[in-house]
Amino acid sequence: METRRLLFLLRQPPYGSSHALEALEAVLVAGVFDQQVSVLFSGDGVWQLLIGQDGSAVERRTIEKIARVLPQYDVTDLYACGDSLAARGLTAEDLALPVTVVTQEQQRVLIAAQDAVVND
């Protein structure tokens, strides 16, 4: 089977709906099937990476805990939109996982290099 480059573009906040949880679960499944999986957190999706989340406060699974297992599923190409982080007063140090912070132009190049892009 040919390995495909698959990028998940996660833009939803971690709580308030099931979108973030479902998208992260799809990332984990893709990682199991020997795909070259990358994740770009953008917009409110950068909140999914915030350290110290507690989903139990809103009776949900804690998204941070799910995000932390991505490397165990060979999903290590993690990116965050620099503009999205800055707009929310966040830095890479506020995040639960190491990410590559990318500019808008770097995002366009990353997206263009994929075989498929999955938007949440």
ABEGO torsion letter per residue (X at the ends): XBBBBBBBBBABBABGBAAAAAAAAAAAAAAAAGBBBBBBBBEAAAAAABBGBBAAAAGBBBAAAAAAAAAAAGBABBBBBAAAAAAAGBBAAABABBBBBBBAAAAAAAAAABABBBBX
